[in-house]
Amino acid sequence: MQVYPSKLLTAVWAGWMLIAWTNVQESLDMTGTSLGKEDD
């Protein structure tokens, strides 16, 4: 099971970073649109 732990950790880390970044971007988008224009 511990043949390539580094690759597994890298994949998990990359996945978490991608998810976290997407969440941050969505939060910023929501805040920006709600604070700015509310037509959407």
N, C-alpha and C positions, 0 to 999 in steps of 0.2 A: 504494500500500500504506500510505502514511503520511498518510491523509486525516484519520482521527480517532484519533491515538495516545493522546490523553488518555482517551478513552472506553474504549479497549482496555485501557490500563493500569489504569483504575479497575475494570473488570470482573475482570481477572486478580487485582488486589489484593484485591477483595471476595471472590473465590472462595478465595484462599489464606487470608484471615482466617477465613472460615467453616470451612474444613477444619481449620485450626489450632485454632480455638475448640472445634470438635466433638471433636478429638483430646484436648484438654486436659480437657474435661468428662468424656469417657469414662475418661481416666486417673484423674481425681479420683474418679469413681464407683467404679472398680475398686478403688482404694486404700481408699476409705471402706468399701466392703462387705467387703473382705478383712480390714481391720483391725477392723471392728465385728462385724456378724453374718455368720456363714458358712452360713446356712441355704439361701440362694439357690444 
